[in-house]
Amino acid sequence: MILETLTPVFIGSGESIEPYEYLIKDRFYLINLSKFILSLDKANKEEFLKISSSDMIKTRNFIKEKADISKVQEYSMEIDPDVQEVYENKKNDPNNQLSIQTFIKTSSRPFIPGSSVKGAIRTALLYSMTAKPLIESGNIEKDVFGYRNPQDDPFRVLKISDSLPLAFDDMKIYNVKTFSKKDKFSASGYNTMFEGTKSYYFDRAAVASHDIWIDDDLKKKSEFIDINIKKIISSCNEFYGMVINKELEFYGSSKTNYAYEKYEQLAKDMNRLKNENSFILRLGWGSGYNSVTINLAKERPDNKISRRLIKGEFPPGWVKVKMVEEQ
């Protein structure tokens, strides 16, 4: 299974990088503070230890002045110009919002978790199999999928591996803002900066490779609903196609053309995929309420009035998935 990012994807590690732990010059550089301290002579080491306990701005400036990037960096990434602008405007503000949310990693390399892909597929199948309009009950998933105990969950038969590690050249630092119809679709002042994948609509796609298979032995031993690759493809295109159409409705009435144009492109790309053993998914942070729930199965779906966007036009999380035969 080959996954290509269409818009930037952010799957968080739950950790963040604080402003004194990185530098932004031509790129983003994560600094190994232990290596940096060891690289200092005695006088500079004493000065650094003194200022680092009391003044973060002086600490960051000291690191920028004294660090030999080639010797003390953990890794580096490209930065979006919006990030550079926010950084320059706020770097000397003691109350700045310059922490950076980190992408999930294994052995210090970013990757796409199989669990994230599986969760997105699960939501699509749940939507596809739910009687509509949805009448909410105690546990919709258990009712639709026909199980009561976790060990009987039919999705146990679907196996998706984590991706192979991505290169840091596949990554970029972005800034996300929240836009709300309540404020005439203007952006809130708060910045959320994160490590995300590069993407096809932005510059070039990051490509991740996963193994996907059905555990036939487990399937034979259980009275699970029938989960197969054909059903996965059709359900994902049905559900995420519905999400795309609803986003077109949302942006068409919010008087912003940029995000609307991206969703028009998504709709065209999805239609082209229908005969290619491929489908669209949405993954990770910023996916939005309609993408991670079956809200759209309701007769009167809940209406959320805000959206997270990169550069005011790129909705995060959209990917293209192509099924390929094992060689």
C-alpha atoms as one frame of an Amber mdcrd trajectory, in Angstrom:
protein
   0.000   0.000   0.000   1.452   3.347  -1.080   0.344   6.531   0.677   1.023
   9.952  -0.874   0.344  13.185   0.991  -1.869  15.687  -0.824  -1.871  18.298
   1.955   0.496  18.462   4.959  -0.057  15.682   7.495   0.700  16.065  11.201
   0.575  13.027  13.473   1.796  14.245  16.820   4.125  12.584  19.283   2.554
  14.445  22.206   5.793  16.362  22.714   6.927  19.839  21.750  10.197  21.637
  21.088  10.635  24.795  23.133  12.089  27.989  21.597  15.478  27.609  23.315
  15.873  24.082  21.893  15.992  25.080  18.232  17.306  27.701  15.846  15.814
  29.068  12.663  18.236  30.409  10.088  17.878  29.213   6.525  16.175  26.112
   7.994  14.900  24.758  11.284  17.628  23.134  13.396  16.953  21.061  16.511
  19.857  21.583  18.909  21.290  18.843  21.099  21.808  20.919  24.241  24.155
  18.386  25.835  26.442  18.478  22.807  26.221  22.274  22.739  27.268  22.620
  26.388  30.161  20.188  25.901  31.354  22.243  22.923  31.788  25.391  25.059
  34.965  26.472  26.789  34.861  26.974  30.556  33.970  30.690  30.493  31.177
  30.303  27.937  29.843  27.243  29.741  29.571  29.199  32.999  27.868  32.095
  31.233  25.398  29.768  29.517  24.480  27.984  32.746  23.941  31.348  34.419
  21.633  32.879  31.796  19.758  29.667  30.950  18.123  29.599  34.376  16.741
  33.121  34.142  16.403  34.502  30.597  15.170  32.383  27.694  15.647  35.128
  25.100  19.299  35.611  26.071  19.702  31.828  26.147  18.390  31.457  22.587
  20.548  34.319  21.326  23.602  32.841  23.062  23.022  29.472  21.370  22.518
  31.154  17.999  25.792  33.064  18.391  27.958  30.245  19.770  26.598  27.048
  18.213  28.418  25.265  15.414  25.266  23.897  13.782  27.080  21.112  11.965
  28.291  19.679  15.288  25.339  20.159  17.642  22.203  19.659  15.539  19.985
  16.582  15.909  18.230  17.177  12.580  17.025  19.978  10.343  13.954  20.680
   8.202  12.729  23.206   5.693  10.462  25.921   7.048   7.433  27.535   5.492
   7.826  31.329   5.061   4.885  31.852   7.450   6.915  30.156  10.184   9.903
  32.396   9.486   7.655  35.461   9.741   6.085  34.369  13.041   9.505  33.498
  14.446  11.054  36.863  13.535   8.072  38.779  14.944   7.931  36.923  18.247
  11.446  35.674  19.013  12.149  38.547  21.430   8.737  38.353  23.107   8.997
  36.518  26.464   5.358  35.448  26.048   5.835  34.139  22.530   3.984  31.165
  21.017   7.022  29.585  19.414   6.936  25.998  20.658   6.811  23.454  17.832
   4.709  20.286  18.025   6.744  17.259  16.976   5.834  14.504  14.526   5.762
  10.938  15.816   9.106   9.172  15.319  10.746   5.784  15.699  14.516   5.566
  16.149  14.474   9.376  15.743  12.895   9.167  12.257   9.334  10.295  11.369
   6.838   7.684  10.190   3.115   7.213   9.505   1.605   4.848  12.109  -0.483
   2.007  10.755  -2.944   2.703  13.580  -3.641   6.185  12.159  -4.425   4.753
   8.718  -6.532   1.982  10.232  -8.484   4.484  12.340  -9.326   6.578   9.276
 -10.473   3.458   7.405 -12.545   2.362  10.407 -14.433   5.670  10.448 -15.213
   5.297   6.726 -16.534   1.741   7.105 -18.582   2.746  10.132 -20.190   5.535
   8.099 -20.786   3.237   5.122 -22.462   0.528   7.218 -24.551   2.825   9.436
 -28.272   3.019   8.693 -29.125   6.595   7.758 -30.270   8.879   9.129 -28.290
   7.907  12.196 -30.274   7.376  15.373 -27.750   7.679  18.164 -27.530   4.862
  20.684 -25.255   3.848  23.531 -22.415   2.479  21.407 -22.804   2.953  17.676
 -19.627   1.079  16.733 -20.561  -2.054  18.651 -24.102  -1.982  17.249 -22.989
  -1.508  13.633 -20.037  -3.895  13.700 -21.894  -6.462  15.804 -19.571  -7.084
  18.729 -19.703  -6.641  22.478 -16.175  -7.377  23.673 -12.894  -5.880  22.382
 -11.589  -9.346  21.479 -14.540  -9.710  19.078 -13.898  -6.400  17.298 -14.010
  -7.256  13.557 -11.196  -4.830  12.821  -8.790  -7.234  14.458  -8.676  -9.026
  11.087  -7.359  -5.899   9.318  -3.610  -5.492   9.701  -1.705  -2.375   8.630
   1.983  -1.941   9.353   3.671   1.299  10.302   5.309   2.954   7.321   8.977
   2.789   6.605  10.707   5.868   8.094  10.357   9.132   6.189  13.375  11.258
   5.369  13.697  14.661   7.017  13.697  16.059   3.471  10.074  14.827   3.336
   9.219  17.090   6.289   8.629  20.793   6.836   7.712  23.175   9.673   4.274
  24.782   9.197   2.122  27.311  10.996  -1.610  26.636  11.378  -4.298  29.125
  12.287  -7.946  28.586  13.175 -10.500  30.393  11.016 -14.068  30.926  12.216
 -17.286  32.026  10.522 -18.120  33.705  13.811 -15.411  36.253  13.012 -16.221
  36.566   9.282 -13.771  33.736   8.652 -10.801  35.664   9.948  -7.893  33.914
  11.662  -7.469  33.801  15.405  -4.255  35.335  16.704  -2.957  32.038  18.034
  -0.267  30.180  16.083   0.235  26.413  16.132   3.556  25.396  14.613   4.250
  21.757  13.856   6.481  19.312  12.037   4.456  18.014   9.105   4.955  16.170
   5.871   5.540  17.880   2.595   2.587  17.465   0.248   1.573  17.383  -3.401
  -0.583  20.528  -3.364   2.044  22.466  -1.414   5.358  21.442  -3.022   5.846
  17.691  -3.494   4.257  14.624  -1.971   5.831  12.610   0.804   5.446   8.916
   0.009   4.988   6.236   2.674   4.907   2.484   2.160   2.757   0.183   4.331
   1.855  -3.479   4.341  -1.891  -4.182   4.527  -3.497  -7.592   4.789  -6.498
  -9.500   6.084  -5.747 -12.116   8.726  -7.624 -15.018   7.102  -7.005 -17.415
   9.992  -8.533 -14.993  12.478 -11.386 -14.276  10.083 -12.233 -17.998   9.728
 -12.351 -18.502  13.476 -14.711 -15.603  14.077 -18.154 -14.503  13.031 -16.905
 -11.093  11.986 -18.485  -8.838   9.407 -16.817  -9.220   6.044 -13.931  -6.753
   5.787 -12.071  -6.879   2.484  -9.949  -4.572   0.349 -12.753  -3.860  -2.132
 -15.065  -2.771   0.685 -12.326  -0.590   2.181 -11.778   1.236  -1.121 -15.480
   1.842  -1.788 -16.254   2.896   1.800 -13.345   5.346   1.986 -14.248   6.982
  -1.308 -17.897   7.219  -0.234 -17.196   8.703   3.186 -14.322  11.040   2.376
 -16.098  12.062  -0.825 -19.009  13.143   1.384 -16.610  15.053   3.656 -15.103
  16.844   0.647 -18.565  17.817  -0.645 -19.552  19.194   2.764 -16.326  21.195
   2.939 -17.093  22.654  -0.495 -20.486  23.730   0.869 -18.827  25.221   3.949
 -16.185  27.221   2.085 -18.591  28.222  -0.662 -20.614  30.116   1.933 -17.677
  31.527   3.891 -16.484  33.921   1.164 -12.989  32.494   0.990 -11.807  31.106
  -2.330  -8.425  29.636  -1.467  -9.477  26.613   0.602 -12.462  26.112  -1.710
 -10.066  25.746  -4.648  -8.092  23.071  -2.783 -11.278  21.097  -2.147 -12.275
  21.429  -5.787  -8.921  19.872  -6.673  -9.460  17.116  -4.093 -12.876  16.319
  -5.580 -11.392  16.090  -9.080  -8.521  13.904  -7.896 -10.883  11.579  -6.039
 -13.037  11.110  -9.139  -9.941  10.193 -11.141  -8.990   7.556  -8.568 -12.194
   5.540  -8.732 -10.904   3.086 -11.327  -7.321   2.964 -10.076  -7.602   0.728
  -6.993  -7.061   3.892  -4.931  -8.877   6.025  -2.410  -8.648   9.228  -0.352
  -8.159   9.402   3.433  -7.717  12.114   6.013  -5.199  11.577   8.811  -3.888
  13.269  11.901  -4.335  16.532  13.748  -6.500  19.213  12.154  -8.651  16.693
  10.280 -11.819  18.249  11.620 -14.969  16.928  13.270 -16.652  15.590  10.130
 -13.579  13.562   9.154 -13.146  11.727  12.456 -16.807  11.083  13.344 -19.931
   9.931  11.496 -21.624  13.253  12.173 -22.633  13.412   8.488 -24.800  10.293
   8.896 -27.206  12.296  11.082 -30.374  13.777   9.618 -29.256  17.123  11.009
 -25.451  17.030  11.368 -23.816  19.224  13.993 -22.568  22.381  12.321 -18.998
  23.332  13.231 -18.103  26.894  12.247 -14.299  26.847  12.492 -11.540  25.211
  10.454  -7.762  24.871  10.798  -5.801  25.946   7.727  -2.194  26.367   6.663
  -1.570  29.710   4.921  -5.328  30.266   4.984  -5.926  27.714   2.230  -4.410
  24.269   2.883  -6.569  21.937   5.032  -4.247  19.450   6.765  -4.366  15.682
   6.603  -5.458  14.651   3.096  -3.691  11.670   1.520  -4.075   9.400  -1.502
  -3.737   5.649  -0.973  -3.045   3.132  -3.738  -3.287  -0.612  -3.264  -0.443
  -2.477  -4.948   0.065  -6.205  -5.361   2.917  -7.734  -3.398   5.828  -8.492
  -5.716
